[in-house]
Amino acid sequence: MDILNAGSGGEPGGEIGDIHGLMEALNHWSAVDSDVNHLLLISFTTLGMPGEQEGVQQALEEAFLTFVHARGGAVYKLSALDTAILIKLADFNRMETMMDLKVDLMRVIQHNLPEHFSKIDQARLIRPIDLATRLDTAKRFLEAYGDRRKETTADADTGERPLNMQDIQKLRDVLRKLGPREFGKRYIRSQTAAMIKPGQPAVPAMTEYYVGIDLLKQNVLRGVDFRGTGNVFNQLTLTFDQALLYCIGAVTPERAKTSLNMNVETVFTNAFEHYLRDGGDAGLKGVIVEFRQDNMFQHFSQFQTACELIANKGGSVAIDNVQTETLGVVNLHRLKVKMAKIMWHGDAVDDLMQAKDDIRAMQEGGTVMVLAHVDDEQAVKIGQSLGITLFQGYHVDKLLAGGAAGKGGA
C-alpha cells in the first residue's frame, strides 16, 4: 500500500494532511512495501510565534510542500506550530537533507518574523525517527501528542493571554500563602539521573529538583501564555528559582546528591544567600547547581564569579542543556565546571560521534558527562560507547521504576 496516499491529505507535493491521516499512514507502514522510511517532526512550539500570523503559516506550508516535492514525501499538519513529514532518507543524503530543511525553515522565520529568529532551538527544531527501528516510538509520540492537543484546545477555548508582572506577583502570593512544605508538595518536581553501566541495572546517582511549569499552568497560572514574553518570562524564571530555594529544605532534607536547576542571576540573590546559611558549616557540600548553557553565555562574567562562589562553598557546577553541536567550543574544565548535561535528540548520533574526541578530552579533564533527555535504549548504548555512564530522562525513569529489570546495553 502506498501510505503517502493514506488518510486525510498527505499526498506527495500536494495537499497537507492532518494528524489522523498520519496515524493511519503509520498504521499501514511496512519496511517492505513503503517508499518512505523516516518521520521528521518539526516543532516551533518554543518559538513563541503568534498563531494568528497567517502569512507566516502560509510561508512555512509552502516551504514544506516545496521540500517534499523536490525529494518525495508527504506533509502532515499537527498544529499551528508543529508539522510532520514522511520521507525516504539514506545514509548518504540524510545530513544534507536535514540541513536543507532546517535552512529553509530558518529563512522563512528570518524573513517573516525576524524578532523570533534568535529563539529558534535548532537542536529540537527537527526530530527524525527511523521507522524501520522506531515505528512504535513514532506511534506512541503521535498518540500522546493527540491527547495533549485535546487538552490544549480545551484550554485555548478559554482564551490565553500573555504573561504579565501581575501573574508573577500572584505566584509569590501563592508561595507565601501555602508555605514551603505545601508549595513544594504541589509544584516542585524532580528527576533522577542514574548510573548505567553495560549489562548492569540502573543505579540512582543524583536527583534534580525544579519548579514544574506545567503544574503551575494547570492551577496558579491557568490561561497564561508564556511564549514570546521576553523579559517578563525571565523574571518569572527567577521567581521559580527563589521558590525552589525556599521550598527545597521541606521537599528533601538531604542536600547530598541534590541538583538545583537555576539561573546564574539567582546566585546573587538573598534567596541563595539564605540557602547557603541554612547549610551551616556544610555549605554546598554534595550540592550541584545547574545553569543552562544559553544562560551561562548570556551572563558569562557573572557565571565565572558564581562558579568561584559555589566551589568555595564546597558545591559543584553543572551546565545543563548542552547542545551536541557546541561540544568542544568551550573548555568546561577551565571554567571549574564539574558536570555537563548533553541533550539527546533524534539527530544527536552524528553530532556526538563527531565530538567524541572533545567529549573524551573533557572527561580526561575531570568533567563528568551526563546524557539527558534520554527517551530510548539507543541513547544509552550510544552514550556508553562514548564512555558516558550517567543518564537522565523518561527512559531512565522507567528503568529505575523497573528496578533490577532495567539494565544498560550489552
C-alpha positions in Angstrom: 0.0 0.0 0.0 1.3 3.5 -0.8 1.0 5.1 2.6 1.6 8.6 1.2 -1.9 8.5 -0.1 -3.4 7.0 3.1 -5.6 9.1 5.3 -6.5 12.8 5.2 -4.3 14.6 2.6 -0.6 14.0 2.7 -0.1 13.3 -1.0 3.4 13.8 -2.4 3.8 17.5 -3.2 0.1 18.0 -2.9 -2.3 18.8 0.0 -1.1 18.9 3.6 -2.6 16.1 5.7 -3.6 16.1 9.4 -2.6 14.0 12.5 -5.3 11.4 11.8 -4.0 10.8 8.3 -0.5 10.5 9.7 -1.6 7.9 12.3 -3.4 5.9 9.6 -0.2 6.1 7.4 1.9 4.8 10.2 -0.5 2.0 11.0 -0.2 0.8 7.4 3.6 1.3 7.1 5.9 -1.6 6.3 9.6 -1.7 5.5 9.0 -3.9 2.5 6.1 -2.1 0.8 6.7 1.6 1.7 8.6 4.2 -0.2 9.4 6.2 2.9 11.4 5.3 5.9 11.7 8.3 8.2 9.3 10.6 10.1 10.5 14.1 10.6 8.9 16.1 13.4 9.3 19.8 13.1 8.3 22.0 16.1 8.2 25.7 16.6 6.4 25.3 19.9 9.1 27.0 22.0 9.4 29.9 19.5 6.5 32.0 20.8 5.3 32.6 17.3 1.8 34.1 17.2 -0.6 31.5 15.9 -2.6 34.2 14.1 0.3 35.0 11.7 -1.4 33.6 8.6 1.3 34.9 6.3 4.0 33.0 8.3 1.9 29.8 8.4 1.4 30.0 4.6 5.1 30.6 4.0 6.0 27.6 6.2 3.5 25.4 4.4 4.9 26.4 1.1 8.4 25.6 2.3 7.3 22.2 3.4 5.5 21.4 0.2 8.4 22.6 -1.9 10.7 20.4 0.2 8.7 17.2 -0.3 8.0 18.0 -4.0 11.8 18.1 -4.6 12.6 15.0 -2.5 9.4 12.9 -2.4 7.4 12.6 0.8 4.2 13.9 2.4 3.4 16.7 4.9 1.1 16.5 7.8 0.0 19.4 10.0 -0.1 18.5 13.7 -0.9 22.0 15.0 -0.2 25.7 14.1 3.4 25.3 15.3 4.1 21.6 14.7 4.4 19.6 11.4 5.4 16.1 10.4 7.0 14.9 7.2 7.2 11.3 5.9 10.2 10.9 3.7 12.8 8.5 2.4 16.3 9.1 3.7 19.5 7.2 3.1 22.9 7.4 4.9 24.5 9.3 2.0 21.8 12.1 2.0 20.4 12.2 5.5 22.6 15.0 6.9 22.3 17.1 3.7 18.6 16.8 3.5 18.1 17.7 7.2 20.3 20.7 6.8 18.4 21.9 3.7 15.1 21.7 5.5 16.5 23.5 8.6 17.9 26.3 6.4 14.6 26.6 4.5 12.6 27.0 7.8 15.1 29.4 9.4 14.9 31.5 6.2 11.1 31.7 6.5 11.3 32.9 10.1 14.1 35.4 9.4 12.1 36.9 6.5 8.7 37.0 8.2 9.4 37.2 12.0 13.0 38.4 12.4 12.4 39.2 16.1 11.8 35.5 16.7 14.9 34.2 14.8 17.2 34.1 17.8 14.6 32.0 19.7 14.8 29.0 17.3 16.0 25.9 19.2 18.0 24.3 16.4 18.7 21.2 18.3 15.0 20.5 18.7 13.6 22.1 15.6 13.7 18.8 13.6 13.4 15.4 15.2 14.0 12.4 12.9 12.6 9.0 13.7 13.7 6.0 11.7 10.6 4.0 11.1 12.5 0.7 10.5 13.7 0.7 14.1 11.4 3.0 15.9 8.0 2.7 14.4 6.4 2.1 17.8 8.1 5.2 19.2 6.6 7.3 16.4 3.1 5.9 17.1 3.4 6.5 20.8 4.5 10.1 20.2 1.5 10.8 18.0 -0.9 9.2 20.4 0.5 11.3 23.3 0.6 14.4 21.1 -3.1 13.9 20.2 -4.0 13.7 23.9 -2.0 16.8 24.6 -3.6 18.7 21.7 -7.1 17.9 23.1 -6.1 19.3 26.4 -4.5 22.4 24.8 -7.5 23.0 22.7 -9.8 22.9 25.7 -7.6 25.5 27.5 -7.4 27.6 24.3 -11.2 27.9 24.2 -11.0 29.9 27.5 -8.6 32.4 25.8 -5.0 32.5 26.8 -3.3 35.9 27.4 0.3 36.9 27.6 2.2 36.6 30.9 2.5 39.8 32.9 4.0 41.1 36.1 0.7 40.6 38.0 1.0 36.9 37.3 4.4 36.8 38.9 3.1 38.6 42.0 0.2 36.1 42.1 2.7 33.3 42.1 4.6 35.0 45.0 1.4 35.4 46.9 0.5 31.7 46.5 4.0 30.7 47.6 3.6 32.9 50.7 0.2 31.5 51.5 1.0 27.8 51.0 4.4 27.9 52.7 7.4 25.8 51.6 6.0 22.3 52.5 2.7 22.6 50.7 4.0 24.6 47.8 6.9 22.1 47.4 4.5 19.2 47.6 2.3 20.6 44.8 4.7 22.3 42.5 8.3 21.1 42.9 9.2 18.3 40.6 12.2 16.0 40.5 14.0 13.7 38.1 16.8 11.3 39.0 19.9 10.7 36.9 21.2 7.2 37.1 24.5 5.4 36.5 24.0 2.7 33.9 27.0 0.5 33.0 26.8 -2.1 30.3 24.9 -5.1 31.5 24.2 -3.7 34.9 21.0 -2.3 36.4 20.4 1.5 36.6 21.6 2.9 39.9 20.3 6.3 41.2 23.2 8.9 41.2 21.6 12.3 41.9 18.2 14.0 41.8 17.5 17.2 40.0 14.8 19.5 41.5 12.9 22.2 39.7 9.6 24.1 39.6 7.0 22.3 37.4 5.8 24.9 35.0 3.1 22.6 33.6 1.7 22.1 37.1 1.5 25.9 37.7 -0.2 26.3 34.3 -2.9 24.0 35.4 -3.7 26.0 38.5 -2.0 29.2 39.6 -1.2 30.5 36.1 -4.1 28.9 34.2 -4.9 30.5 30.9 -1.5 32.3 30.7 0.7 32.1 27.7 4.4 32.2 28.5 5.6 32.2 24.9 7.2 35.4 23.4 7.0 37.4 26.7 10.7 38.2 26.8 12.0 39.8 30.0 8.7 39.1 31.9 9.3 35.4 31.4 12.9 35.8 32.6 11.6 37.4 35.8 9.2 34.5 36.2 12.1 32.0 36.0 13.9 34.0 38.7 10.8 33.7 40.8 10.8 30.0 40.2 14.4 29.8 41.4 13.5 31.7 44.6 10.6 29.3 45.2 12.8 26.3 44.7 15.4 27.6 47.2 12.6 28.5 49.7 11.0 25.0 49.4 13.9 22.6 48.9 14.5 22.0 52.6 10.9 20.9 53.0 11.0 18.7 49.9 14.2 16.9 50.7 16.2 17.4 54.0 19.3 15.7 52.5 21.5 18.0 50.5 23.8 15.2 49.3 23.3 14.3 45.6 20.8 17.2 45.2 20.9 19.1 41.9 19.3 22.6 41.7 18.5 23.9 38.2 18.5 27.7 38.2 19.6 31.0 36.6 23.1 32.5 37.0 21.5 35.7 38.4 19.9 33.7 41.3 23.3 33.0 42.9 23.4 36.7 43.8 20.0 37.0 45.4 19.0 36.9 49.1 17.3 33.6 48.5 20.6 31.9 47.6 22.3 33.6 50.5 19.7 32.2 52.9 20.1 28.7 51.3 23.9 28.9 51.9 23.3 30.0 55.5 20.9 27.1 56.1 23.6 24.7 55.1 25.7 25.8 58.1 29.3 24.5 58.0 28.5 22.1 55.2 27.8 25.0 52.9 27.1 23.4 49.5 28.8 20.1 50.1 27.1 17.5 47.9 25.0 20.1 46.1 25.2 20.5 42.3 24.0 23.8 40.9 22.9 23.6 37.2 23.0 26.5 34.8 21.6 26.3 31.3 24.2 26.7 28.6 22.4 29.7 27.0 22.1 31.4 30.4 25.8 30.8 31.0 26.8 32.6 27.8 24.3 35.4 28.4 25.8 36.3 31.8 29.3 34.9 31.3 31.2 37.3 33.7 28.6 36.7 36.4 28.8 33.0 35.7 32.5 32.9 36.4 32.0 34.6 39.7 29.2 32.2 40.6 31.4 29.2 39.9 34.1 30.6 42.2 31.5 31.1 45.0 29.9 27.7 44.6 33.3 26.0 44.5 34.5 27.9 47.6 31.4 26.7 49.4 32.0 23.0 48.5 29.5 22.7 45.7 29.8 21.7 42.1 28.6 23.4 38.9 26.9 21.6 36.1 26.0 23.0 32.7 22.5 21.9 31.5 21.1 21.9 28.0 24.5 21.5 26.3 23.7 21.2 22.6 25.6 18.5 20.8 26.8 20.8 18.0 28.5 23.1 20.6 30.6 20.3 22.2 34.3 21.4 22.4 33.6 25.1 21.7 34.1 25.9 25.4 36.7 24.4 27.8 34.3 23.5 30.6 37.2 22.2 32.8 38.9 25.5 32.8 35.6 27.1 33.9 35.5 24.8 37.0 32.5 23.0 35.6 32.3 19.5 37.1 29.4 18.2 35.0 27.9 18.7 31.6 24.4 17.6 30.6 24.3 16.8 26.9 20.9 16.9 25.3 19.9 13.8 23.4 17.7 14.2 20.4 16.8 12.1 17.4 19.6 13.6 15.3 22.3 13.6 18.0 24.2 10.5 17.0 26.2 12.1 14.2 27.0 15.2 16.3 28.1 13.0 19.2 30.3 10.9 17.1 31.9 13.9 15.5 32.6 15.3 19.0 33.9 12.1 20.6 37.4 13.5 20.9 36.1 16.6 22.6 34.0 14.5 24.9 37.0 12.4 25.8 39.2 15.5 26.4 36.6 16.9 28.8 36.2 13.6 30.6 40.0 13.4 31.0 40.0 16.9 32.3 37.6 15.9 35.1 34.2 16.9 33.6 31.6 14.3 34.2 29.3 13.9 31.1 25.6 13.2 31.5 23.3 12.3 28.6 19.9 13.9 29.3 16.5 13.8 27.7 17.1 10.1 27.1 13.9 8.6 25.6 15.1 5.2 24.3 17.6 2.5 24.7 19.6 3.7 21.7 20.6 6.8 23.6 22.0 4.7 26.4 24.0 2.5 24.1 25.4 5.5 22.1 26.4 7.2 25.4 28.1 4.1 26.8 30.1 3.8 23.5 31.5 7.3 24.3 32.3 6.4 27.9 29.2 8.1 29.4 27.7 6.2 32.3 25.3 8.8 33.7 21.9 9.2 32.0 18.7 11.2 32.7 15.3 11.2 31.0 11.9 9.4 30.8 13.6 6.1 29.6 15.8 6.2 32.7 12.8 6.8 34.9 11.3 3.6 33.5 14.5 1.7 34.2 14.6 2.9 37.8 11.0 2.1 38.3 11.6 -1.4 36.9 14.4 -2.0 39.4 16.8 -4.8 38.6 15.0 -5.4 35.3 16.3 -2.2 33.9 19.8 -2.9 32.6 22.1 -1.0 30.4 23.2 -2.0 26.9 25.3 -5.1 26.3 
